[in-house]
């Protein structure tokens, strides 16, 4: 393997931010083909978080902050799972059997961890280390961008933005307050809970004592590049205000 399994967007360390996008891509390395799936499924949410990469890149640009984005699909390996999580390499996703994963045993899972999972998390660690060593640095605040489907099992999801957090409300609390002030339909640990042991933010945020939040955005609001840019514009001001609120309380 010659290409890194992540894309790195350089930014100014003094921004005090690091953006992450664990499910940025629907692509697969050539050696894995299409994992035996109908190509149409790679346009759906089982392959990537639709719109999340465009929002991540737009926010990183607006904040002049670095970002680390997954280069390969979550169907290959889920970078937002711990290495011992049984859903790390999914054999079934939203009713679709993944033929290329169905028979993946411990040796194949270990290979994917080594080739894709470990380098992604090593890149995050290295960037957090770099930011932490800058003069007068308080360390980085980590913002992870994901997206969710407008409905699940026939039930509409009303939230425009979900704020996911576990034990640390330093950034999540101010962000929810600011979302409410700007008339967003937001959810507190909706549509998912942020309490996922050994997930990306548990590992890099909680584990290092850094403020962090996972922001889920409804996919119909960011489904095209144009929509994602427009939504990033709105989120930029809300996030900026929340980060300022957090800094005042530090």
Secondary structure, DSSP 8 states (H G I E B T S, - for coil): --S-SEEEE---GGG-EEEEETT------GGGTTTT--GGGGGSTTTS-TTHHHHHHHHHHHHT-EEEEESS-TTT--TTS-TT-TTSS-SEETTEE-HHHHT--HHHHHHHIIIIIHHHHHHHHHHHHHHHTSTT----EEEEEEEE-SEETTEE---SEEEE-SS--TTHHHHHHHHHHTT--EEET-SS-S--TTSHHHHHTGGGT--EEEEEEEGGGSSSHHHHHHHHHHHHHHHHHHHHHHHHH-
